[in-house]
Amino acid sequence: MATQGVSRRDRVRQATLAEIRAAARRLLIEQGPAAVTINAVAREMGMSGPALYHYFAGHEELVGAVTADFFRELTAVMEAARDSYPAGDHARRLLATCRAMRTWAITHRAEFGWVFASPITSERRPDSPRELAGRDFEQVFLEEITELWTARPFPVPAPEELDPSIREQLRAYTAATGVGLPVEAVHVFLSCWIRLYGLLCMEVLNQLDFAYSDLGPVYEECLREIAPRLGLDYDAAAGRAPAS
């Protein structure tokens, strides 16, 4: 007899799907991205490769599902850090979000590399779990920047000062994504994001080990320089764990 809500069969299936994704994550962390194959995950699960196809249509779908998990986890961490400060406290909300992103990245290097530093092999359907989770991640920053711009517009170049190619590309981007910002504000935001994200990728991928053993202060220096570009005061403590 049917029961209210999710049936027992669906609950079992969802539990198995979660277990499969957890097995893929273990392989990623312990052996690297190349180890995450259908057959390897099946062995971790104690099932055959063909049996795994009852849950995922193939490697691309599995990769997409695991990537969506990582996006959701990172997004939740960033949102929790952001929301520990009241709406309207844009400086501390943004700084806390940036610091939470770095903390997650350097404590989940394999997962961060899988999401952001590996070629995307999963199918890029607009309604796929990966794409939906990725857009939720993007919105953490975009929503706060949009609210900041509405409340207190930050300094931007005049549109005609932008290279025509940049102007047209950003017009296409805002039209496609529905970003509620003028292109000159998007340009400033993306310039800040590129610098911060680029530094974080280089840290996670150990590209600056030749010079730095601790990039925390370099990341903070980047935040200190980005904050006034967005018209914000730099707060050294926002989102940081209290000293023990």
Secondary structure as a PSIPRED ss2 file (coil, helix, strand):
# PSIPRED VFORMAT (PSIPRED V4.0)

   1 M C   1.000  0.000  0.000
   2 A C   1.000  0.000  0.000
   3 T C   1.000  0.000  0.000
   4 Q C   1.000  0.000  0.000
   5 G C   1.000  0.000  0.000
   6 V C   1.000  0.000  0.000
   7 S C   1.000  0.000  0.000
   8 R H   0.000  1.000  0.000
   9 R H   0.000  1.000  0.000
  10 D H   0.000  1.000  0.000
  11 R H   0.000  1.000  0.000
  12 V H   0.000  1.000  0.000
  13 R H   0.000  1.000  0.000
  14 Q H   0.000  1.000  0.000
  15 A H   0.000  1.000  0.000
  16 T H   0.000  1.000  0.000
  17 L H   0.000  1.000  0.000
  18 A H   0.000  1.000  0.000
  19 E H   0.000  1.000  0.000
  20 I H   0.000  1.000  0.000
  21 R H   0.000  1.000  0.000
  22 A H   0.000  1.000  0.000
  23 A H   0.000  1.000  0.000
  24 A H   0.000  1.000  0.000
  25 R H   0.000  1.000  0.000
  26 R H   0.000  1.000  0.000
  27 L H   0.000  1.000  0.000
  28 L H   0.000  1.000  0.000
  29 I H   0.000  1.000  0.000
  30 E H   0.000  1.000  0.000
  31 Q H   0.000  1.000  0.000
  32 G C   1.000  0.000  0.000
  33 P H   0.000  1.000  0.000
  34 A H   0.000  1.000  0.000
  35 A H   0.000  1.000  0.000
  36 V C   1.000  0.000  0.000
  37 T C   1.000  0.000  0.000
  38 I H   0.000  1.000  0.000
  39 N H   0.000  1.000  0.000
  40 A H   0.000  1.000  0.000
  41 V H   0.000  1.000  0.000
  42 A H   0.000  1.000  0.000
  43 R H   0.000  1.000  0.000
  44 E H   0.000  1.000  0.000
  45 M H   0.000  1.000  0.000
  46 G C   1.000  0.000  0.000
  47 M C   1.000  0.000  0.000
  48 S C   1.000  0.000  0.000
  49 G H   0.000  1.000  0.000
  50 P H   0.000  1.000  0.000
  51 A H   0.000  1.000  0.000
  52 L H   0.000  1.000  0.000
  53 Y C   1.000  0.000  0.000
  54 H C   1.000  0.000  0.000
  55 Y C   1.000  0.000  0.000
  56 F C   1.000  0.000  0.000
  57 A C   1.000  0.000  0.000
  58 G C   1.000  0.000  0.000
  59 H H   0.000  1.000  0.000
  60 E H   0.000  1.000  0.000
  61 E H   0.000  1.000  0.000
  62 L H   0.000  1.000  0.000
  63 V H   0.000  1.000  0.000
  64 G H   0.000  1.000  0.000
  65 A H   0.000  1.000  0.000
  66 V H   0.000  1.000  0.000
  67 T H   0.000  1.000  0.000
  68 A H   0.000  1.000  0.000
  69 D H   0.000  1.000  0.000
  70 F H   0.000  1.000  0.000
  71 F H   0.000  1.000  0.000
  72 R H   0.000  1.000  0.000
  73 E H   0.000  1.000  0.000
  74 L H   0.000  1.000  0.000
  75 T H   0.000  1.000  0.000
  76 A H   0.000  1.000  0.000
  77 V H   0.000  1.000  0.000
  78 M H   0.000  1.000  0.000
  79 E H   0.000  1.000  0.000
  80 A H   0.000  1.000  0.000
  81 A H   0.000  1.000  0.000
  82 R H   0.000  1.000  0.000
  83 D C   1.000  0.000  0.000
  84 S C   1.000  0.000  0.000
  85 Y C   1.000  0.000  0.000
  86 P C   1.000  0.000  0.000
  87 A C   1.000  0.000  0.000
  88 G C   1.000  0.000  0.000
  89 D C   1.000  0.000  0.000
  90 H H   0.000  1.000  0.000
  91 A H   0.000  1.000  0.000
  92 R H   0.000  1.000  0.000
  93 R H   0.000  1.000  0.000
  94 L H   0.000  1.000  0.000
  95 L H   0.000  1.000  0.000
  96 A H   0.000  1.000  0.000
  97 T H   0.000  1.000  0.000
  98 C H   0.000  1.000  0.000
  99 R H   0.000  1.000  0.000
 100 A H   0.000  1.000  0.000
 101 M H   0.000  1.000  0.000
 102 R H   0.000  1.000  0.000
 103 T H   0.000  1.000  0.000
 104 W H   0.000  1.000  0.000
 105 A H   0.000  1.000  0.000
 106 I H   0.000  1.000  0.000
 107 T H   0.000  1.000  0.000
 108 H C   1.000  0.000  0.000
 109 R H   0.000  1.000  0.000
 110 A H   0.000  1.000  0.000
 111 E H   0.000  1.000  0.000
 112 F H   0.000  1.000  0.000
 113 G H   0.000  1.000  0.000
 114 W H   0.000  1.000  0.000
 115 V H   0.000  1.000  0.000
 116 F H   0.000  1.000  0.000
 117 A C   1.000  0.000  0.000
 118 S C   1.000  0.000  0.000
 119 P C   1.000  0.000  0.000
 120 I C   1.000  0.000  0.000
 121 T C   1.000  0.000  0.000
 122 S C   1.000  0.000  0.000
 123 E C   1.000  0.000  0.000
 124 R C   1.000  0.000  0.000
 125 R C   1.000  0.000  0.000
 126 P C   1.000  0.000  0.000
 127 D C   1.000  0.000  0.000
 128 S C   1.000  0.000  0.000
 129 P H   0.000  1.000  0.000
 130 R H   0.000  1.000  0.000
 131 E H   0.000  1.000  0.000
 132 L H   0.000  1.000  0.000
 133 A H   0.000  1.000  0.000
 134 G H   0.000  1.000  0.000
 135 R H   0.000  1.000  0.000
 136 D H   0.000  1.000  0.000
 137 F H   0.000  1.000  0.000
 138 E H   0.000  1.000  0.000
 139 Q H   0.000  1.000  0.000
 140 V H   0.000  1.000  0.000
 141 F H   0.000  1.000  0.000
 142 L H   0.000  1.000  0.000
 143 E H   0.000  1.000  0.000
 144 E H   0.000  1.000  0.000
 145 I H   0.000  1.000  0.000
 146 T H   0.000  1.000  0.000
 147 E H   0.000  1.000  0.000
 148 L H   0.000  1.000  0.000
 149 W H   0.000  1.000  0.000
 150 T H   0.000  1.000  0.000
 151 A H   0.000  1.000  0.000
 152 R C   1.000  0.000  0.000
 153 P C   1.000  0.000  0.000
 154 F C   1.000  0.000  0.000
 155 P C   1.000  0.000  0.000
 156 V C   1.000  0.000  0.000
 157 P C   1.000  0.000  0.000
 158 A C   1.000  0.000  0.000
 159 P H   0.000  1.000  0.000
 160 E H   0.000  1.000  0.000
 161 E H   0.000  1.000  0.000
 162 L C   1.000  0.000  0.000
 163 D C   1.000  0.000  0.000
 164 P H   0.000  1.000  0.000
 165 S H   0.000  1.000  0.000
 166 I H   0.000  1.000  0.000
 167 R H   0.000  1.000  0.000
 168 E H   0.000  1.000  0.000
 169 Q H   0.000  1.000  0.000
 170 L H   0.000  1.000  0.000
 171 R H   0.000  1.000  0.000
 172 A H   0.000  1.000  0.000
 173 Y H   0.000  1.000  0.000
 174 T H   0.000  1.000  0.000
 175 A H   0.000  1.000  0.000
 176 A H   0.000  1.000  0.000
 177 T H   0.000  1.000  0.000
 178 G C   1.000  0.000  0.000
 179 V C   1.000  0.000  0.000
 180 G C   1.000  0.000  0.000
 181 L C   1.000  0.000  0.000
 182 P C   1.000  0.000  0.000
 183 V H   0.000  1.000  0.000
 184 E H   0.000  1.000  0.000
 185 A H   0.000  1.000  0.000
 186 V H   0.000  1.000  0.000
 187 H H   0.000  1.000  0.000
 188 V H   0.000  1.000  0.000
 189 F H   0.000  1.000  0.000
 190 L H   0.000  1.000  0.000
 191 S H   0.000  1.000  0.000
 192 C H   0.000  1.000  0.000
 193 W H   0.000  1.000  0.000
 194 I H   0.000  1.000  0.000
 195 R H   0.000  1.000  0.000
 196 L H   0.000  1.000  0.000
 197 Y H   0.000  1.000  0.000
 198 G H   0.000  1.000  0.000
 199 L H   0.000  1.000  0.000
 200 L H   0.000  1.000  0.000
 201 C H   0.000  1.000  0.000
 202 M H   0.000  1.000  0.000
 203 E H   0.000  1.000  0.000
 204 V H   0.000  1.000  0.000
 205 L C   1.000  0.000  0.000
 206 N C   1.000  0.000  0.000
 207 Q C   1.000  0.000  0.000
 208 L C   1.000  0.000  0.000
 209 D C   1.000  0.000  0.000
 210 F C   1.000  0.000  0.000
 211 A C   1.000  0.000  0.000
 212 Y C   1.000  0.000  0.000
 213 S C   1.000  0.000  0.000
 214 D C   1.000  0.000  0.000
 215 L C   1.000  0.000  0.000
 216 G H   0.000  1.000  0.000
 217 P H   0.000  1.000  0.000
 218 V H   0.000  1.000  0.000
 219 Y H   0.000  1.000  0.000
 220 E H   0.000  1.000  0.000
 221 E H   0.000  1.000  0.000
 222 C H   0.000  1.000  0.000
 223 L H   0.000  1.000  0.000
 224 R H   0.000  1.000  0.000
 225 E H   0.000  1.000  0.000
 226 I H   0.000  1.000  0.000
 227 A H   0.000  1.000  0.000
 228 P H   0.000  1.000  0.000
 229 R H   0.000  1.000  0.000
 230 L C   1.000  0.000  0.000
 231 G C   1.000  0.000  0.000
 232 L C   1.000  0.000  0.000
 233 D C   1.000  0.000  0.000
 234 Y C   1.000  0.000  0.000
 235 D C   1.000  0.000  0.000
 236 A C   1.000  0.000  0.000
 237 A C   1.000  0.000  0.000
 238 A C   1.000  0.000  0.000
 239 G C   1.000  0.000  0.000
 240 R C   1.000  0.000  0.000
 241 A C   1.000  0.000  0.000
 242 P C   1.000  0.000  0.000
 243 A C   1.000  0.000  0.000
 244 S C   1.000  0.000  0.000
